[in-house]
Amino acid sequence: MGRVAGKVALVTGAARGQGRSHAIRLAQEGADIIAVDLCAPVPGVAYEAATPEDLAQTAKEVEALDRRILIRQADTRDRAALTEAIDAGVAEFGKLDIVVANAGICIIAEWDDVTPDVWRDTIDINLTGTWNTAQLAAPHLISNGGGSMILTSSVAGLKGLPFLTPYVASKHGITGLTRALAHELAEHHIRVNSLHPTGVNTPMGTGAGVAAFGDALAAHPSLGALFANSLPVPITEPIDQSNAVLFLASDESRYVTALALTVDAGNSQY
């Protein structure tokens, strides 16, 4: 216990799924949380959106651990709203040590069915939203004397998964963004690493979130092997990813930076 005791963590996409899991895991180890989520639908996304009630539930679960949490509904594409959320959290808790840029969407479509709106929204939320989070949070880490940033990429940030062209482009962008920021921010004692999950048991990774793969793979069966995990598991749990986030957030990884950490059951090595 206490691996991030006394630290303050910003988590985006914190209303449910991986984001909620990250917030809870960090709180279990002593961190206070600034939790941000859009809590609204995005056109074209097949799975149900998180709600304000989901974000409130994250707060309840963190508070049950006797940790403090500040929640804000904010779109990571909206720099003014995101700035307000981060600044309010720092004003409330006094500092910022950890940034977990987790917010993102996934829309499945064959390349010729990707609309301009789907391309724009995926890039804007996944990549630009992550950039906004990192850029707006960094000054607080600098004034705090350093810290840790964890940017959520994907197996799709390391290899070209089919039927996900905007998602793959956005997640490869996050991988590159991590590597560049890690070097620029190193002089401020800020470590920047990316997390690369395979499928995760969340609304994005199950049910309606992945249903469109069925028709796509039926039409292009030779591509199915690209989605296979090497370890004999079909999907990971959010806690599997959160344990990696905790390691990267803690002082146990104090000399780890510019790392693409895979929690992917071997998927990215095909």
N, C-alpha and C positions, 0 to 999 in steps of 0.2 A: 504494500500500500504506500501511497504518497510519492509515486514516481514523478508527478508533476505538481506536487504540493506547493501552494502559494502562487501558482502561475495563472494567467488569464488567457483564455483561448477564444478566438473568433472562429465560428463554424458557419459556413453558408450551406444552404440546402438542408437546414437542420430540423425541419418539421417532421421528418420521418425517414425511413430507409437508412442508408449509410450515414447520413448527416446526423440523425438522431442517435444512432449507435455510437458515432464518434464523440458526440457531446456527452453522452452518458459514460462512456469508457474513460474519457478524460476527467470527468467529474468524480468518478470512482477513485481516481488516483490523485485527487486533491485540487483540480483546477476549477476556477470560476469560468462561466461561459457567456459569451455574446453570441446569441443564436439568431441567424437571419434566414428568411425564406420568402419567396415570392407569394406562396399560398394562393395561387390563381392559375387557371388553365392557360396553356399555350396552344394556339391553333395547330392542328396536325398531329399532336401528341395523342397516342391511342390510349394510354393508361390514365386513370383518374389523377387529377392534380392534388397536391397536398392542400390542406385547408388551414384557416386560422386555428381551428380546434386541434389539429395535429400539432401545430407549433406550441399551443398551450399545454398539450400533453407532454411534449418534450420538456417544457419548463417544470411541470409537476414531477417528472421522473428525476430531473436533476436536483430539484429542491428536496426530494425525498432522501437524497444522499447527503443532505446538509451542506450543499454548495449553493452559491449564488448564481443567478442567471438573469440576463436581460434579453428580452426577445423583441424583434422588430420585423415587421413585414416590409420587405424591400426587394426590389429587382436589381440584381447585380449589373444589369445593363444601365441602370440609372445612377450615374455617379453622385448626384446630389443626395439621393435617398440613401445610397450606400455610405457616403461620407457621414451623414447624420447618424446612421446606425453605429458605425465604428466609433465616432467621436463620443456618442452618448455612452457607449460601453466603457470607453477609456475614462470618461468623466466619472462614471459610477464606480469602477473598480480600481482606478488609479494608474493603470498601465496596460500593456499588451505584450504577451510573450510568444504566443502560438497563433498561427493562421492556418486554418484548414479550408482551402478553397474547393468545396465539394459540389456546389450547385451545378446542375447540368440537365440536359434532356437528350432523348434518343428517339429518332424517327426512322423506321425501317422502310426502305423503298429501293427498287432497282434504279440504276443510274439515270435511265431515261424517264423515270417517273418523279424525280426530285424537282420540285417546283422552286422558283426563285425565293418564295417565302420560306420554304422549309430550309433551303440553304442558308438564307440570311439569319433566321431565328436560331438555328443550330450553332452557327459560327458566333453569333452575337452573344448568346447565353453561355455556351461552353468555353469559348476562347476569350472573347472580349470581356465577359463577366469575370473570368479568372484573372485576366490582366488587371481589370479595375480593382478587384479585391487585393491583389498583391501590391499594386502601385499605391493605393490609398492607405493600406495598412502599414507599409514599410516605414514611413516616417515615425510611427509610434514605436516600432521595434527598434529603430535607430536611437530614438530618445531614451529607450529603456536599456540600451547597451547591448542589444542583440536579441536573438530569438530563433524560432524555427518556423519555416513555411512548408506546408505540405500541399501540393497541388494535385488534385485527382485527375489522372489521365485514364488509361485503360490498356488492356491488351491491344485495342484498336489504335493506341498511340505508339505501338511498336511494330505492328504488321497490318497489312491491308485486308481487313475483313470485308467481304462482299455485302452488298445491299445496305451499306452504311456510309456512303461516300462523304456526306457532310460531317458525320460523327467522326469518321476516321481522320478527316482533314483537321477537325477541331482538336482532337486528342493528340495527333502528331504535333500540332502547334503548341499544346501545353507541354509536351515533352521537350521541345526546343526552348520554349520560354523558361522552363525550369533550369535548364543548363546555362542559359545566358544570365539569368538573374542570380544564380548561385555564385557566379564569378564576380559580377558587379557588386553584390551585396556582402561578399565575404569580408571586405575590409571593415564592415560594421558588425562583424561577428554574427551575421544572420546566415543560417543554413537554409538552403532551398532544395527540396527533394520532391520527386513525383511518385505517386502511387498508381500501380497498374493492375487493377482487378481483372479477373475473368468474370463470367456471369455471377451475379449476386442475387440472393433471394430477397428482392424488393419489388415494389410495383413496376419499376422500369424493367427488371430482369425476369419477370414471370408473367403468366396470364396474358392479358391484352397487350402488355408491353412487348412481347416477343411473338405474338400470334402471327404477324405478317411474315415471319420467317418460313412458315409452313408452305405457303404457295410459292415463295421465291425458291426455296430449296427443292420443291417438287419439280419446278421448271428447270433447275440447274443443279441436279443432284451431285455432280462431281465436286461442287464447292463445299459440301457438307463437312468434309474432314477439317476444314480450316477452323471450325468452331469446337473441335474436340479437345477436351482436357487430357493431359497425359496421365495424371493420377485418376483413379477410377471413381471420380465424383462428378455429378452433372452440374453442380452449382456450389458456390461458397455461401457462407452466412455473413451478414454484416459484421458480426464480431470478429471474424477472421481478418477483415480489412481494418477494423478499429484497433486491433492489437498492433498492427503495423503502424498505424497513425500514432499510437501511443509511444512506440519505440522511437519514431522519428521526432516526436515532440519532446521526448525526455532527454536528459543529459547522458543517457546511455549511448546516444548516437552523436555525441558532441563533436566528433570529427567526421561525420558523414554528411556530405553535401554533393549536389549535382548527381545524385543517385536516382536511377529509375528502378524503384523497388517493385518487383512483381509478386503479387499474391494471386497466382493465376493457375495453380495446379499444373504448371508446365505448358500452358496453352501457347504462350508467346514464342516458344522455342521450335515450333513446327516450321 
